[in-house]
């Protein structure tokens, strides 16, 4: 089971699931500790740190993600 999280400049662009993760109905929760200047409501994590917390809707059946999973599996990076 694999999950690919795509980041750019610390921002989550997308979350991709492989077939096994999609079949298991994996849910993806994002905890963002970069809260400075946010207009959104924050919460405290178990350690008392302020975070933004949301559930991300994952992308399934992505040819791009499948190629990325295959690259990772080679261990040649």
Secondary structure, 3 states (H helix, E strand, C coil): CCEEEEEECCEEEEEEECHHHHHCCCCEEEEECCCCCCCCCCEECCCCCEEEEEEECCECCCHHHHHHHHHHHHCCC
